[in-house]
Amino acid sequence: MDLELSRQIAIVLGIVLLGSFFIADSPYNPTVHTEAYPYAPDRPAQLNDSSVRNYAVEYEEMLLNNELVKSRGLVLDRDDETINECTVTELERQSSSEFVVSMRCHGGIRDIYRVIQPTNFRYEVTYRITPESTEQASIQGYPLGGSRYLREPYES
């Protein structure tokens, strides 16, 4: 009898786990619509190690958040939480006004109605930052496709 009960419990747990993986959004909470392309953070007026480090992290975290929301069709449940965390691993000054910044990032979406979280990943990205531009130099391990685009503050 105990063996039969164990099988039934295992079957029920398997169905719950499988179902939570295939349910894209929870039907229990109203959704939140977000802007497709948010504005990029303001580039620092004075580029130095500290300002470039903070700017690069903020820039990449905004891009990552945008791509995560786009991966859900620009709709999230109110209780969903995007994970967009980046840490600078290397900062190199090329000249007085040019920097190369490498970061390791963690992205995903925490959905309280899913047991298995299918969007949970890590990747590395490198930027070249000057007073006039922010250019992605490389990216490795990034699983989301997309434009990776932020509007500059002066764009409409």
N, C-alpha and C positions, 0 to 999 in steps of 0.2 A: 504494500500500500504506500509506503514512504517513497518508493521508487516512482510510482505513478504520479504522486503529488509533485515530486521534483521535476518530472517531465512536463507536467502542466504549467508549473511556475516558469520553467525555462522557455516554453513555447510562448506564454504571455509576455515575458520580458523581451523575447526576440521580436515579437510583433510590435511592441511599444518602441523598441529601439529602431527597428526598420521604418516604422511609420513616422517617427520623429525626424528621420533623415530625409524623407521624401516630402514632408510638409514644408513648403518654402516660407510661408509667413503664417503667423498665428491668426486664426479667425476671431480671436477674443478681444483684441484691442483695435481702436481706430488707428488708421495709418497716418504717418507724417510724410508729407511731400517735401522734397528739398530742391534747392536750386541746382541746375545741371552743372554750371561752371562757376564756382565761386571766385571771388577776387583773390589774386595773389597777395601775400603780405607785403607791406611796404619794404622796399629795399633800404637798408640803413644808409643814412646820409654819409656817415664816416665808416669805411670798411676797416675793421681791425679783427683780430682773432676772435674776440668775444662776440662782436656784433654779427660777424659772418657765421659763426657757429650757431647762434640763436636763430638767425634768419633761415639758414639751410634746414634746420630741424623743423621750423614752423612751415616752411614751403613744402617740404616733402610730406609732412603729416597732413597738410591740407589736400595735397594731391591724392594721397592714399585714402583719406576719408571720402573724397569725391568718387574715386573708383569703386570703393566698397558700396557706396550708396547706389551708384550706377549699376553695379552687379545685381542689385535687387530691383531694378527698374525704377529708380528714383523714389522708391517707397519703402519705408521701414515701419515696423510696428512701434508704438510708443515705448515699449519696454526693451526693444533691441538696442544694443550698444555697440558702436563701432570701436574697434581696437586699431589705433594708429599711433604707434610709438616708435620713435627713431632716436638713435644714439650715435653721436659722431665718434668714429673710430680713428680718423686721421684728418688733420688739417694742415695743409701745406700752402705757404705763401709763395706764389710764383713771382710777384713783383709787389711794388707798394700798393697796387690797386687790383691785383688779381689773386684769387685764392682757389685751391682745389680742396673740396670737402668730401670725404667718404663717410658713409653712414651704414649702420646695420639697423634694419627696421622689422617690426612685427605688425602684422595686420590680420584682421578678422572681424567677424560680427558675432557678438554674444546674443543668442536668441534664447530666452528663458523657456520657450516651448519646445526646444530641441535638446535631446540628450547628446547627440553627436553634432559637433559644430564643424560643418564642411569647409568653412572659409577661415582657416587659421594657418598662417604661413609666415615665413621669414625670408628676407631678401636683402641684398646689398645694392647701394646706389652711390654714384659719384657725380658731383656737380663742379662746374667751373663758374665762379662768380666774379663779376666785375661790376663797376659802378653802373654800367649800361645794360648788363644782361645776366641771366641765370640760365646756364645751359647744362643739360644732363649729358655727362660724358660717358657713363656706362651704367648698366643695371643688370644684375644677375639674380636668378631665382624668383623673379616676379611673375606670379601665375595669372594675373588679370590682364586681359588685353585692354585696348582702349587708347584714348588720345593722350591721357596724362596731361591735361591742359588746365591752366588757370588763367582767367582774364587779368590783364594788367589793370591797375586802378583807373587809368585814363580811358579804357575801352568802355563802350556803351553796350 
